[in-house]
Amino acid sequence: MTRVTCPVLTQRLTTAEAAAELVRPGDNVGISGFTGAGYPKALPAALAARIQAAHKRGEDFRIGLWSGASTAASADGVLAEAHGIATRLPYNSDPTLRRLINAGEVDYIDAHLSHSAQQMWFGFYGDLDVAIVEVTAILPGGLLVPSSSVGNNKTWLEQARTVILEVNDWQPRELEGFHDIYYGSAMPPHRLPLMMTEPMQRIGEPYLRVDVDKVAAVVRTDAPDRNSPFDPPGETSMAIAGHLVEFLGHEVRAGRMPATLLPIQSGVGNTANAVLAGLGDSEFTGLTAFTEVLQDAMLDLLDSGTLRAASATSFGLSNEGVRRFIDNIASYKGRILLRSEAISNHPELIRRLGVIAMNGMLEADIYGNVNSTHVLGSEIMNGIGGSGDFARNAYLNFFLSPSTAKSGAVSAIVPMVSHVDHTEHDVHVLVTEQGLADLRGLSPRNRATRIIANCAHPDYRDELRDYHDRAWRERPTARHTPHLLGEALGWHQRYLDTGTMR
């Protein structure tokens, strides 16, 4: 059965190669995709081939590439390999593109995810020339059934001069009805409150809209998302999960949250997946999620009844998780809702709903500042993503990491982080496999004592205590947050000198 039933757009069916001709050198191009789901499958490779041909002729052909978040090697990756990207926002995890960003070839705008769409509307990024958006189907009247992620698609479709649609037959046709696309936004000073008081409350409609006159091409595809496997939870990640789950039980018993907790948010990756698995083995039931990405462990929680329902902007499943979702898709309808990231990450909603945020980190310092993005202060890993949206506005936030990296050669707890993404003012709880440090209501000195004792690896605790104690003694008029600056930065330099970070 055809997925394109709009008579006008049926006439615009074409090949990826022909559609790629619509993109010009210097264009800003907004593509769909969020954490490896719902990105265009054919246009990036066709565009990369066109760019490579232009380079062989001695022509400069690069674009600005904007997305919802990370995409895949067949999107970000092929365009990076073609040296066709001049700027990139707001989040990336592709290793080839990461290398070009760190080499200075690509200008990377590492924006908070909740900011990317609104700052596009504010005109901060310039004009959007082309939108390339994957959808599941095009309905007779031109409405679009969204794909496995929503991300910034609404904004790209509205703002772009030219639209190219990819209709992917691989995406389940039954995805219709899984989405809630909000169209009530207005520009300041005319913004109104978002009328949502419960994570699964619908405030929009199931479809994306598009001006059919802007749609210049429709391309048919049949290709899977970038479905990434998850490592089985290891001893370290399960220890982190155990500390966190035990702490949540303590918060319930202290009367600071209900027995069903408050809506949970979880970042992506193996540690986050393990924490969710830990919730599945816990006392908690009837939970809700207000998050960005639905990983395999969230399907486990939905299947077991631990999780009642989940609102997100994207899937981020393994191959097994995709098969399970498709095989049981009817059972998930009404319990999974996908929204634009401008809603899934909206500070107003995160604060109103009282979200419990759980995100990873690269390192934290003894006073509670967190680095989520940079190695040795200069090399970007992936980006801040939505962790800042949630940390700043959550009812309660956790930052999670093993206590060491590089087989123990690097401590994740340091005197001073080499780059700050989340300041001490925003960080509530740090968790490593060693333990948990509740920093709420503590002065910097008391935070340092707790972080070193509870979160640092035993191999580094004495050295960290010695640093803090000497800073206290040697800075008698600067004891609020005492530092020995040269020595603090020296922790990072010594790793660079020995090559352990490379």
C-alpha positions, 0 to 999 in steps of 0.5 A: 500500500502506498504511503503517499496519498496526497494527489499534489505530492504524488506528482513530486515523487523523485529520486534522492539524486534528483532531490539533492540537486535542490541543495545549493552551496552555502545553504542551511539545511535542517534534517530530521533525526534524534539519537539515531531515529527518524533521520533521512536515509537517502538524501545525505548520501546523494548530497555527499556524492554531489558535494564530492563531485563539486570538490573534484571540480575545485568548487567549494560546496559546504552546508550548514547542517541542523538537526534535532540531535545526533543522526547516524553514520549514513547522515552526519557521517557521510556528509562529514567524510565528504567535507561538506559541513561548515556548521553543525547544531545542536548535538552530534555523536558521529566520530568522523564529524567529531574529529572535524569539529575538533580539528577546527574544520566545522563550526559546532554550535552546542546549544541546549536542545530546548533552545535550538528551535526557539532560537531559530524562530528568533532569527539567531541562526539565519535563514533555513534554506532546505528541510529534509524530513523523514515521515511515515506517510503523507495523507490525502490532505497533505498532513504528515504522519511523523516518524520514529522521532520528532525533534525539530521537524515542526520548526524545520518544516515551517521555517524552510524555503524548500522542503524535501520529504522522505517517506520511509516504508520501514517505519511502522504505518501504525505509528499514526497516533503516537505523536502530539505536535504542539502548534500553539507557540507565539513569539515574545512578548505574546507567549502563553503558558503551556497548558500541560499538568500531566506527562501524557496530556495531549496539547497538540495534534497527531500530525506534522503540517507542511505547506505543500507548495514548499514541498519540492520533492518526495523520495521513497525509502525503506531503511532502518534507523541506527539501532544501537545495541546496549551492553549488558549492565556491568558491575559498575553501572549496576552499582550506580543504579543501586545507589540511585534507586536506594536514594529514591526510596529514602526520598519517598520515606522522607515524604519528599515525593510520592510512592510512584515518584515524580516523572523520570527523565534519563539520558542515553547510553549504557549507564542510563539504560542500567539505571532504568533496569535498576528501577525495574527491579525496585519497589516502584510501580506506576511510574511515568516518564517525561524524557527525550529518548525511549531506550530498551529499558523503558520498554522493559519498564512499560512491559512490566508495569513499573512504568505506566506511560512515557512522553519523549521526542524519540526512540533510541532502541536496539535491533531487539528493542525495535522488533519488540516494539513493532511486534507489540505496537498496539499495546504501546499506543496511548502509553507512548507519546512523541513530541517536538523537542521544544516540548519534551525539553521545555523548562516550563514543563520540566519544572511544573511536572517536577521531573527527576533528571538522570544524566551522565557526566565526564567528570565532576569537581570537588565542589560539584561543577560538572563537565558533560562535554569536553575532554581536557577542556578542549576536545568536544565529545558529543555535546550538552544535549538536553542535560542542561534543560533538565538539570536546571529545571528538575525537581531533583537531578542526578549526574552519573559516572564511573569514578575512574576512566582509562582503566583507572588512570583518570579520576572522574572526580577532580579538583577543578573540572576542565570545562563547566557545563553544569555549575555547582548551583544546578547540581543536586546529586552526584553518583558513582559506583563508589557511592552517592553525594547529596549536595542539596543545601551544602556549602562548597566546603561541605560539598567537597568533603561529601564528594571526596568521601562518597564518590571518588575512587579510593585510589584518588581520595587521599590526594583529593583530600590533601589538595582541598586541605592545603587549599584551605590552609594556603588561602585563609582569605579565600576559603569559600571555594578554596583552590590552588589554580595551577595545581588544579589544572595540573591534574588534567595536564599530567594526563595529557603529558602521559597520553592516557587520554588519547 
